[in-house]
Amino acid sequence: MEDANTVVYTMRDLNQNTSRVMNEIREAGKPAFITSYGRFIAVITPLEPGQVEQQALAAMAREMAAGEPFPANPRRVRG
């Protein structure tokens, strides 16, 4: 499954160098695999700038248009 373009980080590398790993993933612009004890356990996918914000604003606009109340502190919302 691995090829020359596949990026793989170990859980240890992610734990000890989180900022560097996340910056490399963001700059590469493609998903990276995370392994633990040689097994694939996760994929980290970079987001386009503004991608999350646009989705959140669109969801709030839909809720407002439907007359649904939304919480004053959205960080405390659980789905």
PQR file with spaces between the fields and no chain letter, atoms N, CA, C, O and H, PARSE charges and radii, in Angstrom:
ATOM       1  N    MET     1       0.824   -1.193    0.000 -0.4000 1.5000
ATOM       2  CA   MET     1       0.000    0.000    0.000 -0.0000 2.0000
ATOM       3  C    MET     1       0.866    1.254    0.000  0.5500 1.7000
ATOM       4  O    MET     1       0.462    2.270   -0.565 -0.5500 1.4000
ATOM       5  N    GLU     2       2.014    1.213    0.601 -0.4000 1.5000
ATOM       6  CA   GLU     2       2.884    2.383    0.622 -0.0000 2.0000
ATOM       7  C    GLU     2       3.526    2.601   -0.738  0.5500 1.7000
ATOM       8  O    GLU     2       3.894    1.651   -1.428 -0.5500 1.4000
ATOM       9  H    GLU     2       2.343    0.388    1.060  0.4000 1.0000
ATOM      10  N    ASP     3       3.654    3.877   -1.113 -0.4000 1.5000
ATOM      11  CA   ASP     3       4.412    4.233   -2.304 -0.0000 2.0000
ATOM      12  C    ASP     3       5.282    5.427   -1.958  0.5500 1.7000
ATOM      13  O    ASP     3       5.306    5.871   -0.810 -0.5500 1.4000
ATOM      14  H    ASP     3       3.355    4.649   -0.553  0.4000 1.0000
ATOM      15  N    ALA     4       5.987    5.943   -2.930 -0.4000 1.5000
ATOM      16  CA   ALA     4       6.915    7.045   -2.676 -0.0000 2.0000
ATOM      17  C    ALA     4       6.213    8.300   -2.170  0.5500 1.7000
ATOM      18  O    ALA     4       6.847    9.138   -1.528 -0.5500 1.4000
ATOM      19  H    ALA     4       5.968    5.582   -3.863  0.4000 1.0000
ATOM      20  N    ASN     5       4.915    8.448   -2.446 -0.4000 1.5000
ATOM      21  CA   ASN     5       4.172    9.643   -2.046 -0.0000 2.0000
ATOM      22  C    ASN     5       3.431    9.482   -0.723  0.5500 1.7000
ATOM      23  O    ASN     5       2.861   10.447   -0.215 -0.5500 1.4000
ATOM      24  H    ASN     5       4.400    7.767   -2.967  0.4000 1.0000
ATOM      25  N    THR     6       3.432    8.280   -0.160 -0.4000 1.5000
ATOM      26  CA   THR     6       2.743    8.036    1.092 -0.0000 2.0000
ATOM      27  C    THR     6       3.574    8.575    2.251  0.5500 1.7000
ATOM      28  O    THR     6       4.774    8.319    2.346 -0.5500 1.4000
ATOM      29  H    THR     6       3.896    7.495   -0.573  0.4000 1.0000
ATOM      30  N    VAL     7       2.915    9.325    3.129 -0.4000 1.5000
ATOM      31  CA   VAL     7       3.587    9.875    4.297 -0.0000 2.0000
ATOM      32  C    VAL     7       3.113    9.100    5.523  0.5500 1.7000
ATOM      33  O    VAL     7       1.913    8.985    5.771 -0.5500 1.4000
ATOM      34  H    VAL     7       1.940    9.533    3.053  0.4000 1.0000
ATOM      35  N    VAL     8       4.066    8.573    6.283 -0.4000 1.5000
ATOM      36  CA   VAL     8       3.756    7.785    7.473 -0.0000 2.0000
ATOM      37  C    VAL     8       4.565    8.328    8.649  0.5500 1.7000
ATOM      38  O    VAL     8       5.773    8.536    8.544 -0.5500 1.4000
ATOM      39  H    VAL     8       5.041    8.667    6.081  0.4000 1.0000
ATOM      40  N    TYR     9       3.881    8.551    9.762 -0.4000 1.5000
ATOM      41  CA   TYR     9       4.521    8.973   11.002 -0.0000 2.0000
ATOM      42  C    TYR     9       4.202    7.943   12.073  0.5500 1.7000
ATOM      43  O    TYR     9       3.138    7.325   12.050 -0.5500 1.4000
ATOM      44  H    TYR     9       2.899    8.382    9.846  0.4000 1.0000
ATOM      45  N    THR    10       5.108    7.763   12.996 -0.4000 1.5000
ATOM      46  CA   THR    10       4.827    6.894   14.124 -0.0000 2.0000
ATOM      47  C    THR    10       4.108    7.697   15.208  0.5500 1.7000
ATOM      48  O    THR    10       4.187    8.925   15.248 -0.5500 1.4000
ATOM      49  H    THR    10       5.973    8.266   13.015  0.4000 1.0000
ATOM      50  N    MET    11       3.421    6.991   16.065 -0.4000 1.5000
ATOM      51  CA   MET    11       2.754    7.645   17.188 -0.0000 2.0000
ATOM      52  C    MET    11       3.783    8.350   18.074  0.5500 1.7000
ATOM      53  O    MET    11       3.509    9.418   18.621 -0.5500 1.4000
ATOM      54  H    MET    11       3.357    5.994   16.032  0.4000 1.0000
ATOM      55  N    ARG    12       4.939    7.764   18.210 -0.4000 1.5000
ATOM      56  CA   ARG    12       6.009    8.367   19.004 -0.0000 2.0000
ATOM      57  C    ARG    12       6.444    9.702   18.392  0.5500 1.7000
ATOM      58  O    ARG    12       6.617   10.686   19.111 -0.5500 1.4000
ATOM      59  H    ARG    12       5.163    6.896   17.766  0.4000 1.0000
ATOM      60  N    ASP    13       6.620    9.738   17.068 -0.4000 1.5000
ATOM      61  CA   ASP    13       7.011   10.972   16.396 -0.0000 2.0000
ATOM      62  C    ASP    13       5.926   12.029   16.563  0.5500 1.7000
ATOM      63  O    ASP    13       6.226   13.194   16.825 -0.5500 1.4000
ATOM      64  H    ASP    13       6.479    8.938   16.484  0.4000 1.0000
ATOM      65  N    LEU    14       4.664   11.624   16.413 -0.4000 1.5000
ATOM      66  CA   LEU    14       3.560   12.566   16.584 -0.0000 2.0000
ATOM      67  C    LEU    14       3.526   13.099   18.006  0.5500 1.7000
ATOM      68  O    LEU    14       3.298   14.290   18.217 -0.5500 1.4000
ATOM      69  H    LEU    14       4.420   10.677   16.201  0.4000 1.0000
ATOM      70  N    ASN    15       3.749   12.232   18.978 -0.4000 1.5000
ATOM      71  CA   ASN    15       3.724   12.625   20.378 -0.0000 2.0000
ATOM      72  C    ASN    15       4.868   13.584   20.722  0.5500 1.7000
ATOM      73  O    ASN    15       4.662   14.569   21.430 -0.5500 1.4000
ATOM      74  H    ASN    15       3.934   11.265   18.806  0.4000 1.0000
ATOM      75  N    GLN    16       6.060   13.297   20.225 -0.4000 1.5000
ATOM      76  CA   GLN    16       7.235   14.088   20.604 -0.0000 2.0000
ATOM      77  C    GLN    16       7.463   15.317   19.726  0.5500 1.7000
ATOM      78  O    GLN    16       8.164   16.245   20.130 -0.5500 1.4000
ATOM      79  H    GLN    16       6.227   12.497   19.650  0.4000 1.0000
ATOM      80  N    ASN    17       6.874   15.330   18.524 -0.4000 1.5000
ATOM      81  CA   ASN    17       7.098   16.430   17.576 -0.0000 2.0000
ATOM      82  C    ASN    17       5.790   16.871   16.916  0.5500 1.7000
ATOM      83  O    ASN    17       5.733   17.046   15.699 -0.5500 1.4000
ATOM      84  H    ASN    17       6.304   14.576   18.196  0.4000 1.0000
ATOM      85  N    THR    18       4.763   17.045   17.706 -0.4000 1.5000
ATOM      86  CA   THR    18       3.427   17.327   17.177 -0.0000 2.0000
ATOM      87  C    THR    18       3.406   18.523   16.240  0.5500 1.7000
ATOM      88  O    THR    18       2.856   18.438   15.142 -0.5500 1.4000
ATOM      89  H    THR    18       4.809   16.903   18.695  0.4000 1.0000
ATOM      90  N    SER    19       3.989   19.619   16.653 -0.4000 1.5000
ATOM      91  CA   SER    19       3.962   20.834   15.838 -0.0000 2.0000
ATOM      92  C    SER    19       4.637   20.621   14.487  0.5500 1.7000
ATOM      93  O    SER    19       4.103   21.021   13.452 -0.5500 1.4000
ATOM      94  H    SER    19       4.435   19.687   17.545  0.4000 1.0000
ATOM      95  N    ARG    20       5.803   19.995   14.497 -0.4000 1.5000
ATOM      96  CA   ARG    20       6.528   19.751   13.247 -0.0000 2.0000
ATOM      97  C    ARG    20       5.732   18.819   12.337  0.5500 1.7000
ATOM      98  O    ARG    20       5.600   19.077   11.141 -0.5500 1.4000
ATOM      99  H    ARG    20       6.237   19.671   15.338  0.4000 1.0000
ATOM     100  N    VAL    21       5.204   17.743   12.903 -0.4000 1.5000
ATOM     101  CA   VAL    21       4.436   16.784   12.101 -0.0000 2.0000
ATOM     102  C    VAL    21       3.208   17.456   11.491  0.5500 1.7000
ATOM     103  O    VAL    21       2.931   17.283   10.305 -0.5500 1.4000
ATOM     104  H    VAL    21       5.311   17.534   13.875  0.4000 1.0000
ATOM     105  N    MET    22       2.482   18.212   12.287 -0.4000 1.5000
ATOM     106  CA   MET    22       1.266   18.870   11.779 -0.0000 2.0000
ATOM     107  C    MET    22       1.617   19.894   10.698  0.5500 1.7000
ATOM     108  O    MET    22       0.896   20.010    9.707 -0.5500 1.4000
ATOM     109  H    MET    22       2.707   18.353   13.251  0.4000 1.0000
ATOM     110  N    ASN    23       2.703   20.630   10.873 -0.4000 1.5000
ATOM     111  CA   ASN    23       3.123   21.584    9.845 -0.0000 2.0000
ATOM     112  C    ASN    23       3.503   20.873    8.551  0.5500 1.7000
ATOM     113  O    ASN    23       3.164   21.339    7.463 -0.5500 1.4000
ATOM     114  H    ASN    23       3.288   20.535   11.678  0.4000 1.0000
ATOM     115  N    GLU    24       4.205   19.747    8.664 -0.4000 1.5000
ATOM     116  CA   GLU    24       4.580   18.992    7.463 -0.0000 2.0000
ATOM     117  C    GLU    24       3.349   18.462    6.732  0.5500 1.7000
ATOM     118  O    GLU    24       3.299   18.489    5.502 -0.5500 1.4000
ATOM     119  H    GLU    24       4.480   19.368    9.548  0.4000 1.0000
ATOM     120  N    ILE    25       2.365   17.986    7.474 -0.4000 1.5000
ATOM     121  CA   ILE    25       1.129   17.488    6.855 -0.0000 2.0000
ATOM     122  C    ILE    25       0.393   18.626    6.169  0.5500 1.7000
ATOM     123  O    ILE    25      -0.077   18.481    5.040 -0.5500 1.4000
ATOM     124  H    ILE    25       2.405   17.964    8.473  0.4000 1.0000
ATOM     125  N    ARG    26       0.295   19.766    6.860 -0.4000 1.5000
ATOM     126  CA   ARG    26      -0.388   20.927    6.270 -0.0000 2.0000
ATOM     127  C    ARG    26       0.312   21.379    5.001  0.5500 1.7000
ATOM     128  O    ARG    26      -0.340   21.636    3.989 -0.5500 1.4000
ATOM     129  H    ARG    26       0.678   19.884    7.776  0.4000 1.0000
ATOM     130  N    GLU    27       1.647   21.477    5.048 -0.4000 1.5000
ATOM     131  CA   GLU    27       2.405   21.936    3.884 -0.0000 2.0000
ATOM     132  C    GLU    27       2.329   20.952    2.719  0.5500 1.7000
ATOM     133  O    GLU    27       2.287   21.366    1.561 -0.5500 1.4000
ATOM     134  H    GLU    27       2.176   21.268    5.870  0.4000 1.0000
ATOM     135  N    ALA    28       2.310   19.654    3.019 -0.4000 1.5000
ATOM     136  CA   ALA    28       2.220   18.646    1.958 -0.0000 2.0000
ATOM     137  C    ALA    28       0.843   18.668    1.300  0.5500 1.7000
ATOM     138  O    ALA    28       0.704   18.349    0.119 -0.5500 1.4000
ATOM     139  H    ALA    28       2.345   19.318    3.960  0.4000 1.0000
ATOM     140  N    GLY    29      -0.179   19.049    2.079 -0.4000 1.5000
ATOM     141  CA   GLY    29      -1.526   19.137    1.534 -0.0000 2.0000
ATOM     142  C    GLY    29      -2.160   17.797    1.218  0.5500 1.7000
ATOM     143  O    GLY    29      -3.105   17.729    0.432 -0.5500 1.4000
ATOM     144  H    GLY    29      -0.067   19.308    3.038  0.4000 1.0000
ATOM     145  N    LYS    30      -1.650   16.722    1.825 -0.4000 1.5000
ATOM     146  CA   LYS    30      -2.237   15.407    1.589 -0.0000 2.0000
ATOM     147  C    LYS    30      -2.248   14.624    2.898  0.5500 1.7000
ATOM     148  O    LYS    30      -1.476   14.923    3.809 -0.5500 1.4000
ATOM     149  H    LYS    30      -0.883   16.778    2.463  0.4000 1.0000
ATOM     150  N    PRO    31      -3.114   13.630    2.991 -0.5600 1.5000
ATOM     151  CA   PRO    31      -3.218   12.859    4.235  0.2800 2.0000
ATOM     152  C    PRO    31      -1.924   12.146    4.606  0.5500 1.7000
ATOM     153  O    PRO    31      -1.113   11.803    3.745 -0.5500 1.4000
ATOM     154  N    ALA    32      -1.753   11.935    5.890 -0.4000 1.5000
ATOM     155  CA   ALA    32      -0.621   11.186    6.414 -0.0000 2.0000
ATOM     156  C    ALA    32      -1.146   10.088    7.333  0.5500 1.7000
ATOM     157  O    ALA    32      -2.125   10.281    8.054 -0.5500 1.4000
ATOM     158  H    ALA    32      -2.412   12.214    6.589  0.4000 1.0000
ATOM     159  N    PHE    33      -0.496    8.955    7.298 -0.4000 1.5000
ATOM     160  CA   PHE    33      -0.878    7.827    8.138 -0.0000 2.0000
ATOM     161  C    PHE    33      -0.090    7.847    9.429  0.5500 1.7000
ATOM     162  O    PHE    33       1.067    8.266    9.458 -0.5500 1.4000
ATOM     163  H    PHE    33       0.299    8.798    6.712  0.4000 1.0000
ATOM     164  N    ILE    34      -0.725    7.391   10.499 -0.4000 1.5000
ATOM     165  CA   ILE    34      -0.092    7.288   11.806 -0.0000 2.0000
ATOM     166  C    ILE    34      -0.041    5.809   12.172  0.5500 1.7000
ATOM     167  O    ILE    34      -1.029    5.090   12.029 -0.5500 1.4000
ATOM     168  H    ILE    34      -1.665    7.050   10.475  0.4000 1.0000
ATOM     169  N    THR    35       1.128    5.359   12.649 -0.4000 1.5000
ATOM     170  CA   THR    35       1.255    3.964   13.066 -0.0000 2.0000
ATOM     171  C    THR    35       1.580    3.878   14.549  0.5500 1.7000
ATOM     172  O    THR    35       2.147    4.801   15.133 -0.5500 1.4000
ATOM     173  H    THR    35       1.932    5.944   12.765  0.4000 1.0000
ATOM     174  N    SER    36       1.214    2.765   15.137 -0.4000 1.5000
ATOM     175  CA   SER    36       1.557    2.458   16.520 -0.0000 2.0000
ATOM     176  C    SER    36       1.985    1.000   16.550  0.5500 1.7000
ATOM     177  O    SER    36       1.214    0.108   16.197 -0.5500 1.4000
ATOM     178  H    SER    36       0.753    2.015   14.662  0.4000 1.0000
ATOM     179  N    TYR    37       3.205    0.770   16.969 -0.4000 1.5000
ATOM     180  CA   TYR    37       3.769   -0.583   16.986 -0.0000 2.0000
ATOM     181  C    TYR    37       3.662   -1.250   15.615  0.5500 1.7000
ATOM     182  O    TYR    37       3.381   -2.444   15.510 -0.5500 1.4000
ATOM     183  H    TYR    37       3.831    1.495   17.256  0.4000 1.0000
ATOM     184  N    GLY    38       3.891   -0.451   14.564 -0.4000 1.5000
ATOM     185  CA   GLY    38       3.904   -0.971   13.205 -0.0000 2.0000
ATOM     186  C    GLY    38       2.552   -1.179   12.553  0.5500 1.7000
ATOM     187  O    GLY    38       2.475   -1.659   11.422 -0.5500 1.4000
ATOM     188  H    GLY    38       4.119    0.519   14.650  0.4000 1.0000
ATOM     189  N    ARG    39       1.483   -0.823   13.256 -0.4000 1.5000
ATOM     190  CA   ARG    39       0.136   -0.988   12.700 -0.0000 2.0000
ATOM     191  C    ARG    39      -0.473    0.377   12.408  0.5500 1.7000
ATOM     192  O    ARG    39      -0.323    1.310   13.196 -0.5500 1.4000
ATOM     193  H    ARG    39       1.546   -0.434   14.175  0.4000 1.0000
ATOM     194  N    PHE    40      -1.154    0.489   11.285 -0.4000 1.5000
ATOM     195  CA   PHE    40      -1.817    1.737   10.934 -0.0000 2.0000
ATOM     196  C    PHE    40      -3.009    1.951   11.858  0.5500 1.7000
ATOM     197  O    PHE    40      -3.872    1.082   11.986 -0.5500 1.4000
ATOM     198  H    PHE    40      -1.276   -0.269   10.644  0.4000 1.0000
ATOM     199  N    ILE    41      -3.048    3.123   12.505 -0.4000 1.5000
ATOM     200  CA   ILE    41      -4.121    3.383   13.460 -0.0000 2.0000
ATOM     201  C    ILE    41      -4.941    4.625   13.140  0.5500 1.7000
ATOM     202  O    ILE    41      -6.052    4.776   13.648 -0.5500 1.4000
ATOM     203  H    ILE    41      -2.347    3.828   12.401  0.4000 1.0000
ATOM     204  N    ALA    42      -4.409    5.522   12.299 -0.4000 1.5000
ATOM     205  CA   ALA    42      -5.130    6.761   12.027 -0.0000 2.0000
ATOM     206  C    ALA    42      -4.623    7.414   10.748  0.5500 1.7000
ATOM     207  O    ALA    42      -3.550    7.098   10.234 -0.5500 1.4000
ATOM     208  H    ALA    42      -3.507    5.399   11.886  0.4000 1.0000
ATOM     209  N    VAL    43      -5.438    8.334   10.263 -0.4000 1.5000
ATOM     210  CA   VAL    43      -5.058    9.164    9.129 -0.0000 2.0000
ATOM     211  C    VAL    43      -5.348   10.609    9.524  0.5500 1.7000
ATOM     212  O    VAL    43      -6.433   10.919   10.015 -0.5500 1.4000
ATOM     213  H    VAL    43      -6.310    8.591   10.681  0.4000 1.0000
ATOM     214  N    ILE    44      -4.392   11.475    9.312 -0.4000 1.5000
ATOM     215  CA   ILE    44      -4.593   12.906    9.547 -0.0000 2.0000
ATOM     216  C    ILE    44      -4.703   13.568    8.179  0.5500 1.7000
ATOM     217  O    ILE    44      -3.816   13.433    7.336 -0.5500 1.4000
ATOM     218  H    ILE    44      -3.511   11.223    8.912  0.4000 1.0000
ATOM     219  N    THR    45      -5.797   14.282    7.974 -0.4000 1.5000
ATOM     220  CA   THR    45      -6.055   14.925    6.694 -0.0000 2.0000
ATOM     221  C    THR    45      -6.023   16.438    6.870  0.5500 1.7000
ATOM     222  O    THR    45      -6.759   16.973    7.700 -0.5500 1.4000
ATOM     223  H    THR    45      -6.517   14.392    8.660  0.4000 1.0000
ATOM     224  N    PRO    46      -5.192   17.135    6.111 -0.5600 1.5000
ATOM     225  CA   PRO    46      -5.154   18.595    6.226  0.2800 2.0000
ATOM     226  C    PRO    46      -6.431   19.213    5.654  0.5500 1.7000
ATOM     227  O    PRO    46      -7.026   18.676    4.720 -0.5500 1.4000
ATOM     228  N    LEU    47      -6.834   20.322    6.210 -0.4000 1.5000
ATOM     229  CA   LEU    47      -8.010   21.044    5.735 -0.0000 2.0000
ATOM     230  C    LEU    47      -7.571   22.251    4.930  0.5500 1.7000
ATOM     231  O    LEU    47      -6.520   22.838    5.187 -0.5500 1.4000
ATOM     232  H    LEU    47      -6.350   20.759    6.969  0.4000 1.0000
ATOM     233  N    GLU    48      -8.381   22.610    3.963 -0.4000 1.5000
ATOM     234  CA   GLU    48      -8.130   23.832    3.197 -0.0000 2.0000
ATOM     235  C    GLU    48      -8.386   25.029    4.110  0.5500 1.7000
ATOM     236  O    GLU    48      -9.253   24.955    4.980 -0.5500 1.4000
ATOM     237  H    GLU    48      -9.235   22.133    3.755  0.4000 1.0000
ATOM     238  N    PRO    49      -7.661   26.121    3.937 -0.5600 1.5000
ATOM     239  CA   PRO    49      -7.915   27.310    4.750  0.2800 2.0000
ATOM     240  C    PRO    49      -9.382   27.735    4.655  0.5500 1.7000
ATOM     241  O    PRO    49      -9.928   27.873    3.560 -0.5500 1.4000
ATOM     242  N    GLY    50     -10.001   27.939    5.797 -0.4000 1.5000
ATOM     243  CA   GLY    50     -11.388   28.385    5.839 -0.0000 2.0000
ATOM     244  C    GLY    50     -12.416   27.286    5.682  0.5500 1.7000
ATOM     245  O    GLY    50     -13.611   27.562    5.796 -0.5500 1.4000
ATOM     246  H    GLY    50      -9.557   27.827    6.686  0.4000 1.0000
ATOM     247  N    GLN    51     -12.010   26.052    5.426 -0.4000 1.5000
ATOM     248  CA   GLN    51     -12.951   24.967    5.163 -0.0000 2.0000
ATOM     249  C    GLN    51     -13.907   24.738    6.336  0.5500 1.7000
ATOM     250  O    GLN    51     -15.116   24.628    6.130 -0.5500 1.4000
ATOM     251  H    GLN    51     -11.040   25.828    5.333  0.4000 1.0000
ATOM     252  N    VAL    52     -13.395   24.665    7.535 -0.4000 1.5000
ATOM     253  CA   VAL    52     -14.232   24.421    8.701 -0.0000 2.0000
ATOM     254  C    VAL    52     -15.112   25.625    8.991  0.5500 1.7000
ATOM     255  O    VAL    52     -16.294   25.473    9.299 -0.5500 1.4000
ATOM     256  H    VAL    52     -12.413   24.754    7.703  0.4000 1.0000
ATOM     257  N    GLU    53     -14.546   26.813    8.894 -0.4000 1.5000
ATOM     258  CA   GLU    53     -15.306   28.015    9.174 -0.0000 2.0000
ATOM     259  C    GLU    53     -16.485   28.159    8.221  0.5500 1.7000
ATOM     260  O    GLU    53     -17.579   28.531    8.647 -0.5500 1.4000
ATOM     261  H    GLU    53     -13.586   26.936    8.644  0.4000 1.0000
ATOM     262  N    GLN    54     -16.279   27.870    6.935 -0.4000 1.5000
ATOM     263  CA   GLN    54     -17.357   27.977    5.959 -0.0000 2.0000
ATOM     264  C    GLN    54     -18.478   27.006    6.288  0.5500 1.7000
ATOM     265  O    GLN    54     -19.650   27.366    6.184 -0.5500 1.4000
ATOM     266  H    GLN    54     -15.391   27.568    6.590  0.4000 1.0000
ATOM     267  N    GLN    55     -18.148   25.794    6.678 -0.4000 1.5000
ATOM     268  CA   GLN    55     -19.162   24.807    7.025 -0.0000 2.0000
ATOM     269  C    GLN    55     -19.927   25.221    8.277  0.5500 1.7000
ATOM     270  O    GLN    55     -21.146   25.060    8.337 -0.5500 1.4000
ATOM     271  H    GLN    55     -17.195   25.501    6.762  0.4000 1.0000
ATOM     272  N    ALA    56     -19.228   25.751    9.276 -0.4000 1.5000
ATOM     273  CA   ALA    56     -19.879   26.183   10.514 -0.0000 2.0000
ATOM     274  C    ALA    56     -20.825   27.358   10.245  0.5500 1.7000
ATOM     275  O    ALA    56     -21.946   27.379   10.754 -0.5500 1.4000
ATOM     276  H    ALA    56     -18.237   25.882    9.227  0.4000 1.0000
ATOM     277  N    LEU    57     -20.381   28.328    9.455 -0.4000 1.5000
ATOM     278  CA   LEU    57     -21.239   29.470    9.130 -0.0000 2.0000
ATOM     279  C    LEU    57     -22.458   29.036    8.329  0.5500 1.7000
ATOM     280  O    LEU    57     -23.556   29.541    8.559 -0.5500 1.4000
ATOM     281  H    LEU    57     -19.471   28.311    9.042  0.4000 1.0000
ATOM     282  N    ALA    58     -22.284   28.112    7.397 -0.4000 1.5000
ATOM     283  CA   ALA    58     -23.405   27.618    6.605 -0.0000 2.0000
ATOM     284  C    ALA    58     -24.417   26.905    7.493  0.5500 1.7000
ATOM     285  O    ALA    58     -25.624   27.067    7.312 -0.5500 1.4000
ATOM     286  H    ALA    58     -21.391   27.701    7.211  0.4000 1.0000
ATOM     287  N    ALA    59     -23.930   26.108    8.460 -0.4000 1.5000
ATOM     288  CA   ALA    59     -24.828   25.407    9.373 -0.0000 2.0000
ATOM     289  C    ALA    59     -25.600   26.391   10.243  0.5500 1.7000
ATOM     290  O    ALA    59     -26.796   26.207   10.470 -0.5500 1.4000
ATOM     291  H    ALA    59     -22.950   25.976    8.606  0.4000 1.0000
ATOM     292  N    MET    60     -24.930   27.436   10.733 -0.4000 1.5000
ATOM     293  CA   MET    60     -25.624   28.449   11.542 -0.0000 2.0000
ATOM     294  C    MET    60     -26.659   29.186   10.717  0.5500 1.7000
ATOM     295  O    MET    60     -27.750   29.477   11.208 -0.5500 1.4000
ATOM     296  H    MET    60     -23.959   27.586   10.548  0.4000 1.0000
ATOM     297  N    ALA    61     -26.332   29.494    9.461 -0.4000 1.5000
ATOM     298  CA   ALA    61     -27.285   30.181    8.593 -0.0000 2.0000
ATOM     299  C    ALA    61     -28.526   29.314    8.360  0.5500 1.7000
ATOM     300  O    ALA    61     -29.646   29.825    8.369 -0.5500 1.4000
ATOM     301  H    ALA    61     -25.446   29.257    9.062  0.4000 1.0000
ATOM     302  N    ARG    62     -28.333   28.008    8.153 -0.4000 1.5000
ATOM     303  CA   ARG    62     -29.479   27.102    7.971 -0.0000 2.0000
ATOM     304  C    ARG    62     -30.343   27.059    9.225  0.5500 1.7000
ATOM     305  O    ARG    62     -31.570   27.080    9.137 -0.5500 1.4000
ATOM     306  H    ARG    62     -27.423   27.594    8.146  0.4000 1.0000
ATOM     307  N    GLU    63     -29.709   26.999   10.388 -0.4000 1.5000
ATOM     308  CA   GLU    63     -30.446   26.955   11.648 -0.0000 2.0000
ATOM     309  C    GLU    63     -31.234   28.242   11.865  0.5500 1.7000
ATOM     310  O    GLU    63     -32.387   28.214   12.296 -0.5500 1.4000
ATOM     311  H    GLU    63     -28.712   26.982   10.460  0.4000 1.0000
ATOM     312  N    MET    64     -30.596   29.365   11.561 -0.4000 1.5000
ATOM     313  CA   MET    64     -31.286   30.647   11.729 -0.0000 2.0000
ATOM     314  C    MET    64     -32.462   30.757   10.773  0.5500 1.7000
ATOM     315  O    MET    64     -33.525   31.247   11.154 -0.5500 1.4000
ATOM     316  H    MET    64     -29.659   29.387   11.210  0.4000 1.0000
ATOM     317  N    ALA    65     -32.287   30.307    9.531 -0.4000 1.5000
ATOM     318  CA   ALA    65     -33.362   30.358    8.546 -0.0000 2.0000
ATOM     319  C    ALA    65     -34.523   29.455    8.948  0.5500 1.7000
ATOM     320  O    ALA    65     -35.679   29.759    8.652 -0.5500 1.4000
ATOM     321  H    ALA    65     -31.423   29.909    9.221  0.4000 1.0000
ATOM     322  N    ALA    66     -34.220   28.352    9.619 -0.4000 1.5000
ATOM     323  CA   ALA    66     -35.261   27.424   10.047 -0.0000 2.0000
ATOM     324  C    ALA    66     -35.869   27.847   11.384  0.5500 1.7000
ATOM     325  O    ALA    66     -36.808   27.214   11.867 -0.5500 1.4000
ATOM     326  H    ALA    66     -33.282   28.106    9.860  0.4000 1.0000
ATOM     327  N    GLY    67     -35.342   28.904   11.976 -0.4000 1.5000
ATOM     328  CA   GLY    67     -35.851   29.383   13.251 -0.0000 2.0000
ATOM     329  C    GLY    67     -35.389   28.564   14.437  0.5500 1.7000
ATOM     330  O    GLY    67     -35.941   28.690   15.530 -0.5500 1.4000
ATOM     331  H    GLY    67     -34.579   29.418   11.584  0.4000 1.0000
ATOM     332  N    GLU    68     -34.384   27.727   14.237 -0.4000 1.5000
ATOM     333  CA   GLU    68     -33.866   26.905   15.328 -0.0000 2.0000
ATOM     334  C    GLU    68     -32.867   27.713   16.149  0.5500 1.7000
ATOM     335  O    GLU    68     -31.996   28.379   15.591 -0.5500 1.4000
ATOM     336  H    GLU    68     -33.935   27.625   13.350  0.4000 1.0000
ATOM     337  N    PRO    69     -32.993   27.656   17.469 -0.5600 1.5000
ATOM     338  CA   PRO    69     -32.014   28.366   18.298  0.2800 2.0000
ATOM     339  C    PRO    69     -30.677   27.641   18.280  0.5500 1.7000
ATOM     340  O    PRO    69     -30.624   26.416   18.170 -0.5500 1.4000
ATOM     341  N    PHE    70     -29.624   28.388   18.386 -0.4000 1.5000
ATOM     342  CA   PHE    70     -28.312   27.768   18.498 -0.0000 2.0000
ATOM     343  C    PHE    70     -27.668   28.287   19.773  0.5500 1.7000
ATOM     344  O    PHE    70     -27.947   29.410   20.192 -0.5500 1.4000
ATOM     345  H    PHE    70     -29.667   29.384   18.475  0.4000 1.0000
ATOM     346  N    PRO    71     -26.814   27.491   20.392 -0.5600 1.5000
ATOM     347  CA   PRO    71     -26.257   27.848   21.699  0.2800 2.0000
ATOM     348  C    PRO    71     -25.355   29.072   21.643  0.5500 1.7000
ATOM     349  O    PRO    71     -24.708   29.345   20.632 -0.5500 1.4000
ATOM     350  N    ALA    72     -25.330   29.803   22.757 -0.4000 1.5000
ATOM     351  CA   ALA    72     -24.477   30.983   22.861 -0.0000 2.0000
ATOM     352  C    ALA    72     -23.009   30.586   22.883  0.5500 1.7000
ATOM     353  O    ALA    72     -22.155   31.347   22.429 -0.5500 1.4000
ATOM     354  H    ALA    72     -25.856   29.581   23.578  0.4000 1.0000
ATOM     355  N    ASN    73     -22.708   29.402   23.405 -0.4000 1.5000
ATOM     356  CA   ASN    73     -21.325   28.932   23.488 -0.0000 2.0000
ATOM     357  C    ASN    73     -21.231   27.620   22.723  0.5500 1.7000
ATOM     358  O    ASN    73     -21.382   26.553   23.318 -0.5500 1.4000
ATOM     359  H    ASN    73     -23.402   28.784   23.774  0.4000 1.0000
ATOM     360  N    PRO    74     -20.982   27.676   21.398 -0.5600 1.5000
ATOM     361  CA   PRO    74     -20.981   26.458   20.588  0.2800 2.0000
ATOM     362  C    PRO    74     -19.909   25.449   20.959  0.5500 1.7000
ATOM     363  O    PRO    74     -20.005   24.295   20.541 -0.5500 1.4000
ATOM     364  N    ARG    75     -18.894   25.827   21.722 -0.4000 1.5000
ATOM     365  CA   ARG    75     -17.851   24.886   22.131 -0.0000 2.0000
ATOM     366  C    ARG    75     -18.395   23.827   23.091  0.5500 1.7000
ATOM     367  O    ARG    75     -17.797   22.762   23.247 -0.5500 1.4000
ATOM     368  H    ARG    75     -18.817   26.764   22.062  0.4000 1.0000
ATOM     369  N    ARG    76     -19.497   24.111   23.716 -0.4000 1.5000
ATOM     370  CA   ARG    76     -20.054   23.163   24.693 -0.0000 2.0000
ATOM     371  C    ARG    76     -21.099   22.252   24.066  0.5500 1.7000
ATOM     372  O    ARG    76     -21.694   21.430   24.762 -0.5500 1.4000
ATOM     373  H    ARG    76     -19.983   24.976   23.589  0.4000 1.0000
ATOM     374  N    VAL    77     -21.328   22.380   22.796 -0.4000 1.5000
ATOM     375  CA   VAL    77     -22.314   21.540   22.116 -0.0000 2.0000
ATOM     376  C    VAL    77     -21.717   20.172   21.885  0.5500 1.7000
ATOM     377  O    VAL    77     -20.570   20.052   21.455 -0.5500 1.4000
ATOM     378  H    VAL    77     -20.845   23.048   22.230  0.4000 1.0000
ATOM     379  N    ARG    78     -22.476   19.157   22.163 -0.4000 1.5000
ATOM     380  CA   ARG    78     -22.041   17.789   21.900 -0.0000 2.0000
ATOM     381  C    ARG    78     -23.012   17.158   20.941  0.5500 1.7000
ATOM     382  O    ARG    78     -24.228   17.277   21.085 -0.5500 1.4000
ATOM     383  H    ARG    78     -23.408   19.255   22.512  0.4000 1.0000
ATOM     384  N    GLY    79     -22.437   16.463   19.927 -0.4000 1.5000
ATOM     385  CA   GLY    79     -23.299   15.871   18.902 -0.0000 2.0000
ATOM     386  C    GLY    79     -23.634   14.451   19.115  0.5500 1.7000
ATOM     387  O    GLY    79     -24.354   13.859   18.311 -0.5500 1.4000
ATOM     388  H    GLY    79     -21.449   16.366   19.810  0.4000 1.0000
